[in-house]
Amino acid sequence: MDEAPGLSDQYRTASPWPVFIALGIPISELGLLFGLFPLAVGGLLLFGGSVVGMLSESGYVNSTMWASVVFSVLLFAFGSALAFTEVNLVVRGYATIAAAALLVVGGVVFELFVREQRDAF
Amino acid sequence: MEVNGQLALTVLMGVFLIAVAAWLARVEDWRSYTPLAGGGTVGGTAEQYVSEEKPSGVIRWLTTVDHKDIGILYGAYALVAFAVGGLMVVVMRIELADPASTVISNTFYNSLLTSHGITMLFLFGTPIIAAFSNYFIPLLIGADDMAFPRINAIAFWLLPPAALLIWAGFFPIPDVIPAQTAWTMYTPLSAGAGSGNQMNAGVDLMLLGLHLSGVSATMGSINFIATIFTERDEKVSWANLDIFSWTVLTQSGLILFAFPLLGSAILMLLLDRNFGTMFFSVDGGAILWQHLFWFFGHPEVYILVLPPMGIVSLVLPRFAGRRLFGFKFVVYSTLAIGVLSFGVWAHHMFATGIDPRLRASFMAVSLAIAIPSAVKTFNWITTMWNGKIRLTTPMLFCIGFVSNFILGGVTGVFLASIPVDLILHDTYYVVGHFHYIVMGAIAFAGFAGIYYWFPIYTGRMYQVTLGKWHFWLSMIGTNVTFFAMILLGYGGMPRRYATYLPQFATLHQIATVGALILLAGQIIFVWNFVQSWLEGRKVEDGDPWGLAEENLVTAEWTWFERKLQTAVTDGGEEEELATDGGNPVADADAESAADDE
């Protein structure tokens, strides 16, 4: 390890992401089932963000931004299926699409801001 | 009003996400990825060398992916769920001491009945097995950790939200009442049909919780299959893989095929309840639910019983002073049960009016499953035969397991027979039968494991006398309670009712007394467990059971021995200073000796 580590690098047997993945799933399920827009968006965002975080922590992906883009494409597809097909669950579909959009924004901001900061030094 | 509610929820969700992000930023310390910003130097070593494996305090438990920590988390979780489910049934048994509805309302009884079943099966049974398998399988097969440590952590952390959702109806949330569907969730009741109150959101929350616990179990099972297949030490072949790992491997296979089906069926039910689909409300819908549910539900029984059988097969020979008799056949019988378990589900449906030819075939397979079960039973008995039996607490629980398993198993053979089942179906006989297995066998094996491995995960020894009290009260309590139920069933007492005819009062009262004896035993257990963990005698020998004498040491004890030795050389444990002559000296003497130098 040649950098001063954060938790993921510092401790072999610790990761901050699993607990948030596990929270994201029920929150988004509750939001989608009962049609609670904020819960659905927040839960999916938490789930998606944590999955991306865990993937990049464990080295399965190199770019956080591209991982979040791929994840939001999946969310967008699911959301569109809910909102624009015969299923016709409009609120839930838009919630999923909103989460997809926010996830991309999050990925880009992370790439531009946090990565920028790292490279600056 | 509607808008305000949404607004409040949005703000809450936003605040929560910001809190998560802030916590993550703090824990992950993103800035520290750039060495200069942290004040370090490129290539510097002082701040970068890390010797610990885990953070300290609460963060350690929230972020751990170490299989041993996750095992302890599973165990703690399971024991809390066991206490909740146990206290629920104590209230029910007290209500049943009297034929009328006196202590609680009938609807509350139904709620407790539903939650007791789901809590004990999904929040206690599966997790307590996961506790043992997480902690010990990597040690037994010589793996560094599980194949997917992070997935392992996710699987655990799904469980607390699952429990909260399953119990949500009992919390003071406006307009949400507990589910009263029983754990089998038969439609049309669970689909909210009719004029009852089961259209309530409490049922949806319970279904979501159950779905989550299924996701968790499936993730765990994939992990165990991958671990046992790919992470074994070179010395561990299929031929000498230990019996506990064999049973967990088989169980994981069963979970992999059974739980996704439960998940799908629950989703269909949720769609029926909330989105106007008609899977279970058309003709044949009720029977469709039963087929889907029991195709999962019966393998679930073996998902719950196989690993405890593995624990007994592992622990019992250690205190019989012999190797497990017919090891190979115990493995074969495990695999046979695993395969057969998918061919028996309709024996839960003999009274539904399904085609008699179908019934006959399910009867045949159900009776056939008695054969591998009997193979195991005879192997345990033969292992003890002429052995050097030591009646330690774990051994007592193993023998109790075998005894109760025989009673639960033989009553099951009768139920497998269609003509007998048609008489006894939906009576207390069935309740007595399966409680002999789930309490008398599965929980007993759990206790055997908890006591047997207590020195490994606590570094201390439990209090032996209290352990014996726990066993005998549990053994007597189990048999009083559930034998009374079997007799109640012969008398025709139907199951699931909060009230009953006065003629059943005596046997019901005996069962209640038995349940209270069980309660007393479990209170002793909790006391023993907690106090011994905090203050028990420290274990200094890596072989506290004296297994080496009979050459019965298994890999986890070798690991424990090595850990104790490492701790001593690291100075991690209290260490007695010894002079050259090997005699311990007091601290004061040692200090003065140091001063002299």
Chai-1 contact restraints between the chains, C-beta under 6 A:
chainA,res_idxA,chainB,res_idxB,connection_type,confidence,min_distance_angstrom,max_distance_angstrom,comment,restraint_id
A,E3,B,Y33,contact,1.0,0.0,6.0,A-B,restraint_1
A,E3,B,P35,contact,1.0,0.0,6.0,A-B,restraint_2
A,A4,B,S32,contact,1.0,0.0,6.0,A-B,restraint_3
A,A4,B,P35,contact,1.0,0.0,6.0,A-B,restraint_4
A,A4,B,G38,contact,1.0,0.0,6.0,A-B,restraint_5
A,A4,B,G40,contact,1.0,0.0,6.0,A-B,restraint_6
A,A4,B,E47,contact,1.0,0.0,6.0,A-B,restraint_7
A,A4,B,Q48,contact,1.0,0.0,6.0,A-B,restraint_8
A,G6,B,E28,contact,1.0,0.0,6.0,A-B,restraint_9
A,G6,B,D29,contact,1.0,0.0,6.0,A-B,restraint_10
A,G6,B,S32,contact,1.0,0.0,6.0,A-B,restraint_11
A,L7,B,V27,contact,1.0,0.0,6.0,A-B,restraint_12
A,L7,B,E28,contact,1.0,0.0,6.0,A-B,restraint_13
A,Q10,B,V50,contact,1.0,0.0,6.0,A-B,restraint_14
A,Y11,B,E53,contact,1.0,0.0,6.0,A-B,restraint_15
A,Y11,B,K54,contact,1.0,0.0,6.0,A-B,restraint_16
A,Y11,B,P55,contact,1.0,0.0,6.0,A-B,restraint_17
A,R12,B,E53,contact,1.0,0.0,6.0,A-B,restraint_18
A,T13,B,E53,contact,1.0,0.0,6.0,A-B,restraint_19
A,T13,B,K54,contact,1.0,0.0,6.0,A-B,restraint_20
A,T13,B,V65,contact,1.0,0.0,6.0,A-B,restraint_21
A,T13,B,D66,contact,1.0,0.0,6.0,A-B,restraint_22
A,A14,B,K54,contact,1.0,0.0,6.0,A-B,restraint_23
A,A14,B,P55,contact,1.0,0.0,6.0,A-B,restraint_24
A,A14,B,T63,contact,1.0,0.0,6.0,A-B,restraint_25
A,A14,B,T64,contact,1.0,0.0,6.0,A-B,restraint_26
A,S15,B,T63,contact,1.0,0.0,6.0,A-B,restraint_27
A,S15,B,V65,contact,1.0,0.0,6.0,A-B,restraint_28
A,S15,B,R150,contact,1.0,0.0,6.0,A-B,restraint_29
A,P16,B,L24,contact,1.0,0.0,6.0,A-B,restraint_30
A,P16,B,V27,contact,1.0,0.0,6.0,A-B,restraint_31
A,P16,B,T63,contact,1.0,0.0,6.0,A-B,restraint_32
A,P18,B,R150,contact,1.0,0.0,6.0,A-B,restraint_33
A,P18,B,A153,contact,1.0,0.0,6.0,A-B,restraint_34
A,P18,B,I154,contact,1.0,0.0,6.0,A-B,restraint_35
A,P18,B,W157,contact,1.0,0.0,6.0,A-B,restraint_36
A,V19,B,L62,contact,1.0,0.0,6.0,A-B,restraint_37
A,V19,B,W157,contact,1.0,0.0,6.0,A-B,restraint_38
A,I21,B,I154,contact,1.0,0.0,6.0,A-B,restraint_39
A,A22,B,I154,contact,1.0,0.0,6.0,A-B,restraint_40
A,A22,B,W157,contact,1.0,0.0,6.0,A-B,restraint_41
A,A22,B,L158,contact,1.0,0.0,6.0,A-B,restraint_42
A,P26,B,P161,contact,1.0,0.0,6.0,A-B,restraint_43
A,P26,B,L212,contact,1.0,0.0,6.0,A-B,restraint_44
A,E29,B,L208,contact,1.0,0.0,6.0,A-B,restraint_45
A,P38,B,L9,contact,1.0,0.0,6.0,A-B,restraint_46
A,P38,B,T10,contact,1.0,0.0,6.0,A-B,restraint_47
A,P38,B,M13,contact,1.0,0.0,6.0,A-B,restraint_48
A,G42,B,M13,contact,1.0,0.0,6.0,A-B,restraint_49
A,G42,B,L17,contact,1.0,0.0,6.0,A-B,restraint_50
A,M54,B,R150,contact,1.0,0.0,6.0,A-B,restraint_51
A,V114,B,W30,contact,1.0,0.0,6.0,A-B,restraint_52
A,R118,B,Y33,contact,1.0,0.0,6.0,A-B,restraint_53
A,R118,B,T34,contact,1.0,0.0,6.0,A-B,restraint_54
A,F121,B,T34,contact,1.0,0.0,6.0,A-B,restraint_55
A,F121,B,L36,contact,1.0,0.0,6.0,A-B,restraint_56
A,F121,B,A37,contact,1.0,0.0,6.0,A-B,restraint_57
